[in-house]
Amino acid sequence: MGTLTDLLAYQKGFNLAMEIFHISKRFPAEEKYSLTDQIRRCSRSVCANLAEAYRKRKYPNHFISKLSDSDTENGETQTWLAFALACEYITQKEFDLLNNQAEEVARLLVYMMKNSEKFLTNPV
């Protein structure tokens, strides 16, 4: 199966988190402990939960559960992106780009959940 970083979902999730990090640097200071912190944390949690899932490949139910957690964090990221757009911290173009990337990550995670046997270390 390769390594964690070989997973397309991980690569795309990591890239999205890094783009969000760079864009969020220009958010207002008063958002530091709310929107900025939240969007950075949940976007990074997508990969963190995927890493946990990767380590749980021996246990199908745990693997799928951690993938689901990753997908949930990805959904939260999309919600914070919507707030960033509504607050006019990002442009519509930036929102569309980032949100489309998040949708792609979601599709990859759902694929992994539906086809978990392809990713397990000991398929049943």
N, C-alpha and C positions, 0 to 999 in steps of 0.2 A: 504493500500500500504506500510505501514511502514515509515521509515525515509529515508532521503537522503543517509545516510551511509549504509543503507541496500541494495541499488542499486548495482548490480554487476559491472556495468560500472563505478560507482564512486569508488568502492573498487579497481578495477584493474587500473583505471586511477591514483588513489592516490599512489598505490604501484609503478607504473611506474615512476611517478614524483619523488618519494623518491629515487628510484634506480638511476635515472638520476642525482639527486642532489649529491648523494654519489660518483658516478663515475666522475662527472664534477669537484669535488674538486681537482682532479689531473691534470686538464687542465692547460696549461701554463698561467702565470700571464698576458701576453699580450692579452689573450683572455677574460679577466675578463669582459670587457664592450661590448664584441661582442658575440661570440659564447656561452660562459658560461652563460651570462645573458639571452640571447635569448632562449636557450634551457630550462633553468630553468623556465623562465616566461611562455612560451607557454605550457610546460608540466603541469604546475600548473593551467593554464587557462582552461585546459580540465575539471578539477573538479570544478573550479570557475563558468564556464558557465553552467555546469550541475546543480550546486546549484541554479543558477538563473532560469534555466528551471524548476527545482523542485518547486520553488516558483510561477511559472507561470502556473502550471498545470490546473488552473481554465480557462485558455484561450488557446485553442488548437493551434492557429496560433503562439502565442508568445512562447508557450512551444516548438513547433517544430523548431522555429527560433533559440532559445537558444541552442537546441540540435545540430542544424546545426553549430552554432558558436563553440560549443565544438568539433565537428568533424573536423572543419577547423583548430582549434588549435592543434588537434591531428596530422593532416596532416603536419602542420608546424614543429611539434616535430620530425616527421620522416625525414623531410628535413634536420634539424639540425643534427640529428643522422648521416645522410649520409655525411655531412660535417665533423663531428667529425671522422668518419671512414677514409675519404679521407685525412684528416690532420694527420692521424695516432695517434689520441688521445685515440681511443678505438680500440680494436681488432675486427676482423671479427666475432668472437664468441660472443663478447659483443653486437656488432651491431645486429647480428641475433636474439639474445635473446630479446633485447629491442625493435627492430622493430617488432618482432612477437607479443610481448605484445601490442604494439601500434595497430597492425592489429586486435587483439582481441577486444581492446577497440572500434575501428572503427566499427567492426561487431555489437557490443552491442548497440552502438549509432544509427546505421542505423536501427537495429531492433526496437529500441524505437521510432524512427521517423515513421517507417512504421506501427507500432502498437500502436500509441500514445493513442488511446482510452483506452488501458489497464492501462495507467499511469495517466490519468486525474482524477481530484477530482470530476468533474461533467460531466461525459461522455455525449456526444450529440448523 
